[in-house]
Amino acid sequence: MTGVKHEFSMEMSCEGCCNAAKRVLGKIGVDAVVTDLETKTVTVTTDASVEKLLEALNKTGKKIQYIGVKE
C-alpha cells in the first residue's frame, strides 16, 4: 500500500457516522480508511491532498479537524 497516512478527528456517535466517512472517502479513491468510534478518529491512507480529504469529509456534516500525518 502506498500513500501517506493522515489522521482526522471527527464527531462520531455511531457506526453510521463511521460508514458515512468511509463512503465519502471511497468516492475520491483512497487506499484505505480506518475509523475508530472510541477515539473519534479517521485514518486515511492516500496520495490525495489534505484539502481534498477535508472537502470529502465535510460532506458528512460532522465536525472535522485535521490532526496530522500518522507514522
C-alpha positions in Angstrom: 0.0 0.0 0.0 1.3 3.4 -0.9 0.4 6.8 0.2 0.6 8.8 3.4 -1.5 8.1 6.5 -3.5 11.2 7.5 -5.4 11.3 10.8 -8.5 13.4 11.4 -10.7 14.0 14.5 -14.3 13.5 13.5 -17.5 14.0 15.5 -18.9 10.4 15.5 -21.6 8.9 17.7 -22.4 5.6 15.9 -21.4 3.1 13.2 -23.5 5.1 10.8 -21.1 8.0 11.2 -18.1 5.7 10.6 -19.8 4.4 7.5 -20.5 7.9 6.2 -16.8 8.8 6.4 -15.9 5.6 4.6 -18.5 6.2 1.9 -17.4 9.8 1.1 -13.7 8.9 1.1 -14.3 5.9 -1.1 -15.8 8.2 -3.7 -12.5 10.0 -4.1 -10.4 6.9 -4.3 -8.3 6.4 -1.2 -6.1 3.4 -0.5 -7.5 2.7 3.0 -9.8 4.2 5.7 -9.8 3.1 9.3 -12.4 4.6 11.6 -12.2 4.4 15.4 -15.5 5.3 17.1 -14.0 5.1 20.6 -11.3 7.7 19.9 -13.4 9.5 17.2 -10.6 9.4 14.7 -10.4 8.6 11.0 -7.1 7.5 9.5 -6.8 7.7 5.7 -4.0 6.2 3.6 -3.8 8.1 0.3 -1.8 10.3 -2.1 -4.7 12.8 -2.2 -4.2 16.2 -0.7 -5.4 17.1 2.8 -7.7 19.7 1.2 -9.4 17.1 -0.9 -9.8 14.8 2.1 -11.3 17.6 4.2 -13.6 18.5 1.4 -14.9 14.9 1.2 -15.2 14.5 5.0 -17.1 17.8 5.3 -19.9 16.2 3.2 -20.7 14.1 6.2 -22.0 17.2 8.0 -19.8 16.3 11.0 -17.2 18.5 12.7 -13.8 17.5 11.3 -10.3 18.5 12.3 -7.0 17.5 10.7 -4.6 16.1 13.3 -1.7 15.4 11.1 0.4 12.7 9.4 0.4 9.4 11.3 3.6 7.4 11.4 
